[in-house]
Amino acid sequence: MHRRKELNKNLKPSWVWAIAFGSSIGWGAFILPGDWIAEAGPAGAMIGVLLGAIVMMFIAVSYGVLIRKHPVSGGEFAYAFLSAGKTWAFITGWFLALGYACIVALNASALSLLLKYLFPSFMKQFFLYEIAGWEVYLPEIIISSLVILFFAYMNIRGNGFSGKLQFIFSVVLILGVATMGIYTFAFADFPIENMKPAFPEGKSPLISILLILAIAPWAYVGFDNVPQAAEEFNFSPSKAFGLIIMSLMASGLVYATMIGVTSWTFAQGANVNNSNLWLTGDIISSSFGTVGVVVLAIAISMGIFTGLNGFFHSSSRLLFAMSRGKTLPAFFSDLHPNYNTPYKSIIFIALFTLPSAWFGREALIWIVDMSSIGVSIAYFFTCFTAFRVLSWARNNEGLEISPIKKTIAFLGAVFSIMFVLLLIVPGSPAQLGMPSMIALLIWVALGVTFFTSIYKSFRVLGRDELSYYILGQKK
């Protein structure tokens, strides 16, 4: 066997928390509250996102168990291999890689959306074409491309550089959201009254909540970046679970606060300075003025930057681990001679996401919607693997005895299956639209094609050899 490639151990606990939190809070927390309120009402949206955070905490228990036992890059890819074998490991990694790359692309496009709102006369120059009702202009393509290239470069430089910035960005984001939440609640004459009706007319509270709960795997995707970074911890892996829980608590509060800001500031239907582009931005502008818009712009920029940085890190580590595990070409695991980072994987993610700047935001949302399925599959295998490595009672296999954690792992696996079913079962209130289903089928076809091309060399690899490359275990 060849020598196993390894990454530097230089990630501090605060940086890992910032990766998890900052990756969970991207553009969606600031741009989508208006859409969520329209779908589920203020109460339905708030309850949905907070329940989503609680469900993710159940799933996080399994991550805590497995990170402690197997602190390796690859995360869910490695866990799927451990419990279900190399084929399911490839499937899990394939879908997860798509989900991560999509979020890089969508965060880059979100910066253009922000600038379109703040500087419409500048951004709406040099019209090119229209996709699904979204007008594409040259400045947004240039800006989205530049921000992708910048964060690719920052990640190639290594964790010391990107980790410090991630933590700073995360702290500024929290301060910005807290300022907007406190000010608008105090500014509103009747904040609780303004949130009525709590649920949309003609739609039951349960359906309203389920609509938002179904997107929890997408909304909170990012806390699962922690296992992708586990190999680079400079601290005990046993601390990872606490960092994940703290990141999910902070993320849930940020989502709920921004829904509150959008719903409690003015009575529903009130006449705000509506540009028809971004309800939350219009409300902050009307209530908070220019200062509020600046605070909001800073907060959303921090969310975008932390998302870009976090998912560049996790997607490159996932590709690195899959390559090291012989399920992707060898160049994905090549390390930079100076920074010891998987720079070719980082460059690949940049090249893969750069064309997204030309697609328009609506086309990207179709892809991101269906990527929730891939994330849910990854959650399932994490919980399923944790269920397998835990024991109800003392046995001869040397498994950890923890009936409570084993029960929670089982519940996490059930929740994960429910998320998938909510997205794909016909008639489900959260069923994917036809464009998203088509995008999903295309990605499945690409995966089948790619897996078929490597299958001959892949099938001859024994479990012991793969355990060494994927899990770092020698028999």
Buried (B, 14 or more C-beta within 10 A) or exposed (E): EEEBBBBBEBBBBBBBBBBBBBBBBBBBBBBBBBBBBEBBBBBBBBBBBBBBBEBBBBBBBBBBBBBBBBBBBBBBBBBBBBBBEBBBBBBBBBBBBBBBBBBBBBBBBBBBBBBBBBEEEEBEEEEEEEBEEBEBBEBBBEBBBEBBBBBBBBBBBBBEBBBBBBBBBBBBBBBBBBBBBEBBBEBBEEBEEBBBEBBBEEBEBEBBBBBBBBBBBBBBBBBBBBBBBBBBBEEEBEBBBEBBBBBBBBBBBBBBBBBBBBBBBBBEEEEBEBEEEBBBBBBBBBBBEEEBBBBBBBBBBBBBBBBBBBBBBBBBBBBBBBBBBBBBEEEBBBBBEEBBBBBBBBBBBBEBBBEBBBBBBEBBBBBBBBBBBBBBBBBBBBBBBBBBBBBEEEEEEEBEEBEEBBBBBBBBBEBBBBBBBBBBEEEBBBBBEEBBBEBBEEBBEEBEEBBEEBEEEBEEBEEEBBBBBBBBEEE
